[in-house]
Amino acid sequence: MRIAIVGCGVAGSYLLNRIPPGHEVEAFEMREKDKWWAVCAWGTSEPYISDLVSKVGLNFHNYVLFRGKKMIVDPGNGKGTFGINLNGLVTFDKTALFRDMKKGKNIHWGAHPKDINELKGFDMVIDATGFHRSLMPKLDRDAAIPCFEVEVEGKFPWDDFYIRPYPGLSGYFWYFPLGEGRGHIGAGDFRSQYRGEIESMVQKYGWKVVRRIGRPVRILPPEYIGPFYTEPKCTACGKTVHNTRILKGEARAGQAQAATNVGAGGQLATTFAGDGGAARSGATGAGMCACTSPRPDAPLVVGVGESVGSVYPLLGEGIIPSMECVNLFVDHMDDLGAYQSAVIRHFELYGKVYRFIKSKMDGNFSVLRQFPELWSIYRHMKTNERRYGLETHLGDILKVINV
Ligand SMILES: Cc1cc2nc3c(=O)[nH]c(=O)nc-3n(C[C@H](O)[C@H](O)[C@H](O)COP(=O)(O)OP(=O)(O)OC[C@H]3O[C@@H](n4cnc5c(N)ncnc54)[C@H](O)[C@@H]3O)c2cc1C
């Protein structure tokens, strides 16, 4: 298959290395090669991501900048801070890691395809544009947290990771150390309560600003995101071509066949629906193309990564989830319906977390009513301490969410 990957951030760069051999792959990244920068606080769990990174032949430990011991948490209630023991949370050079994943790949830098028609000729286009979802249909509703961050150099009042949740759990302020007197100071907040706060801290502490970045992070989980893919129409019958037929190569075969069908007079011998093609169960139901040789009018488009909501809403953490989403895609590359179901299943908890946060932000929160969700979040984090790189205690969660 001819595959285009649009967006070379976490998901796109990882996918460039995870796509099985035998496909013709080209990538498109809107930034210029020397200006590509990983917008993020660069925090992740070293033991967990190491396994994902080793699948593409790289050693994650080489990219680690700072290993945390204790996360300092200020619940913002005037009662002082408390510590969460860390067992794997680190910052790493995200730009270097995902730049190395792009080495030797066929990438069109500074290329910004905005419309699927610019990518005709590909069988499948993968939308790995993160928050932008540039090639996927607009979401009926979305949920994203505006973020602002500065990379600074100087002296810091904290000697380890530091977070301060905003009232109502609408977001949090962070300091993520990068080692050697560098750090990411940032905040993500639904109500943008950080406006002015970060700039006045820069003044107060005399930090040198290396870079200022800002972009929202999607917290709408996969279960609320419509179809993860768009199937093309068949130019012969006008009906939708089922994704599995394209992924199994039937549509390409159709295009090749169509080319050989051009008769002596230059007329195209069109293949019509029902022209002897056996009905393929599921793929050719009502409204679906049943042509023996479908002719898609555009590539199949599918989202991976943040474009389909792979972000842990409680933390706005999307590096590991986007890489996991890529692996689910690769495991189900022959059936996008199965891919979508696998992603929704894998990130099922994110739905509970999202509803929990939303009720907090909407002011509808009740400990009693929301206790089952709270308990699920606690159980998830407790049984996945390696995944998050921190020790989980129910008491700490209650303090963070300020109940
Ligand atoms: C301020 C901030 C801090 C964060 N901190 C953390 C953190 O510490 N840890 C963590 O795990 N997660 C963090 N996240 C979330 C995490 O960065 C993202 O969820 C993750 O990078 C998503 O991966 P992705 O590949 O889907 O998208 P991205 O990594 O955003 O990549 C998208 C790529 O597509 C390109 N692009 C966009 N549109 C087009 C187009 N039309 N054509 C071509 N290219 C295009 C972009 O230039 C980019 O390279 C943070 C997010 C923000 C905003």
The ligand as an SDF file (V2000), in Angstrom:
LIG
                    3D

 53 58  0  0  0  0  0  0  0  0999 V2000
    2.3280   22.3650   27.0580 C   0  0  0  0  0  0  0  0  0  0  0  0
    2.1740   20.8790   26.9620 C   0  0  0  0  0  0  0  0  0  0  0  0
    2.8890   20.0550   27.8280 C   0  0  0  0  0  0  0  0  0  0  0  0
    2.7600   18.6600   27.7440 C   0  0  0  0  0  0  0  0  0  0  0  0
    3.5050   17.8820   28.5770 N   0  0  0  0  0  0  0  0  0  0  0  0
    3.4400   16.5410   28.4860 C   0  0  0  0  0  0  0  0  0  0  0  0
    4.2850   15.7210   29.2900 C   0  0  0  0  0  0  0  0  0  0  0  0
    5.1030   16.2030   30.0650 O   0  0  0  0  0  0  0  0  0  0  0  0
    4.1800   14.3780   29.1500 N   0  0  0  0  0  0  0  0  0  0  0  0
    3.3040   13.7900   28.2820 C   0  0  0  0  0  0  0  0  0  0  0  0
    3.2440   12.5630   28.2190 O   0  0  0  0  0  0  0  0  0  0  0  0
    2.5040   14.5570   27.4840 N   0  0  0  0  0  0  0  0  0  0  0  0
    2.5530   15.9080   27.5600 C   0  0  0  0  0  0  0  0  0  0  0  0
    1.7910   16.6820   26.7270 N   0  0  0  0  0  0  0  0  0  0  0  0
    0.9000   16.0240   25.7360 C   0  0  0  0  0  0  0  0  0  0  0  0
    1.7310   15.4580   24.5710 C   0  0  0  0  0  0  0  0  0  0  0  0
    2.7090   16.3960   24.1750 O   0  0  0  0  0  0  0  0  0  0  0  0
    0.8440   15.1330   23.3630 C   0  0  0  0  0  0  0  0  0  0  0  0
   -0.3450   14.5200   23.7790 O   0  0  0  0  0  0  0  0  0  0  0  0
    1.5710   14.2340   22.3780 C   0  0  0  0  0  0  0  0  0  0  0  0
    2.7340   14.8670   21.8780 O   0  0  0  0  0  0  0  0  0  0  0  0
    0.6310   13.8930   21.2230 C   0  0  0  0  0  0  0  0  0  0  0  0
    1.3360   13.2120   20.2130 O   0  0  0  0  0  0  0  0  0  0  0  0
    0.8430   13.3250   18.6910 P   0  0  0  0  0  0  0  0  0  0  0  0
    1.8820   12.6790   17.8760 O   0  0  0  0  0  0  0  0  0  0  0  0
   -0.5510   12.8500   18.5940 O   0  0  0  0  0  0  0  0  0  0  0  0
    0.8350   14.8820   18.3700 O   0  0  0  0  0  0  0  0  0  0  0  0
    2.0670   15.8840   18.3830 P   0  0  0  0  0  0  0  0  0  0  0  0
    3.2000   15.3260   19.1650 O   0  0  0  0  0  0  0  0  0  0  0  0
    1.5090   17.2090   18.7770 O   0  0  0  0  0  0  0  0  0  0  0  0
    2.5390   15.9230   16.8680 O   0  0  0  0  0  0  0  0  0  0  0  0
    1.7740   16.5000   15.8460 C   0  0  0  0  0  0  0  0  0  0  0  0
    2.7280   16.8380   14.6940 C   0  0  0  0  0  0  0  0  0  0  0  0
    1.9560   17.1740   13.5380 O   0  0  0  0  0  0  0  0  0  0  0  0
    2.4850   18.3460   12.9400 C   0  0  0  0  0  0  0  0  0  0  0  0
    1.3590   18.9180   12.1840 N   0  0  0  0  0  0  0  0  0  0  0  0
    0.2180   19.4690   12.6560 C   0  0  0  0  0  0  0  0  0  0  0  0
   -0.6230   19.7740   11.6430 N   0  0  0  0  0  0  0  0  0  0  0  0
    0.0010   19.4030   10.4920 C   0  0  0  0  0  0  0  0  0  0  0  0
   -0.3430   19.4340    9.1020 C   0  0  0  0  0  0  0  0  0  0  0  0
   -1.5270   19.8650    8.6690 N   0  0  0  0  0  0  0  0  0  0  0  0
    0.5550   18.9710    8.1980 N   0  0  0  0  0  0  0  0  0  0  0  0
    1.7550   18.4910    8.5880 C   0  0  0  0  0  0  0  0  0  0  0  0
    2.1340   18.4230    9.8890 N   0  0  0  0  0  0  0  0  0  0  0  0
    1.2690   18.8600   10.8320 C   0  0  0  0  0  0  0  0  0  0  0  0
    3.0200   19.1560   14.1120 C   0  0  0  0  0  0  0  0  0  0  0  0
    4.0070   20.0880   13.7000 O   0  0  0  0  0  0  0  0  0  0  0  0
    3.6170   18.0330   14.9850 C   0  0  0  0  0  0  0  0  0  0  0  0
    4.9480   17.7380   14.6240 O   0  0  0  0  0  0  0  0  0  0  0  0
    1.8830   18.0800   26.7940 C   0  0  0  0  0  0  0  0  0  0  0  0
    1.1480   18.9010   25.9230 C   0  0  0  0  0  0  0  0  0  0  0  0
    1.3080   20.2860   26.0070 C   0  0  0  0  0  0  0  0  0  0  0  0
    0.5380   21.1400   25.0410 C   0  0  0  0  0  0  0  0  0  0  0  0
  1  2  1  0
  2  3  1  0
  2 52  2  0
  3  4  2  0
  4  5  1  0
  4 50  1  0
  5  6  2  0
  6  7  1  0
  6 13  1  0
  7  8  2  0
  7  9  1  0
  9 10  1  0
 10 11  2  0
 10 12  1  0
 12 13  2  0
 13 14  1  0
 14 15  1  0
 14 50  1  0
 15 16  1  0
 16 17  1  0
 16 18  1  0
 18 19  1  0
 18 20  1  0
 20 21  1  0
 20 22  1  0
 22 23  1  0
 23 24  1  0
 24 25  2  0
 24 26  1  0
 24 27  1  0
 27 28  1  0
 28 29  2  0
 28 30  1  0
 28 31  1  0
 31 32  1  0
 32 33  1  0
 33 34  1  0
 33 48  1  0
 34 35  1  0
 35 36  1  0
 35 46  1  0
 36 37  1  0
 36 45  1  0
 37 38  2  0
 38 39  1  0
 39 40  1  0
 39 45  2  0
 40 41  1  0
 40 42  2  0
 42 43  1  0
 43 44  2  0
 44 45  1  0
 46 47  1  0
 46 48  1  0
 48 49  1  0
 50 51  2  0
 51 52  1  0
 52 53  1  0
M  END
$$$$
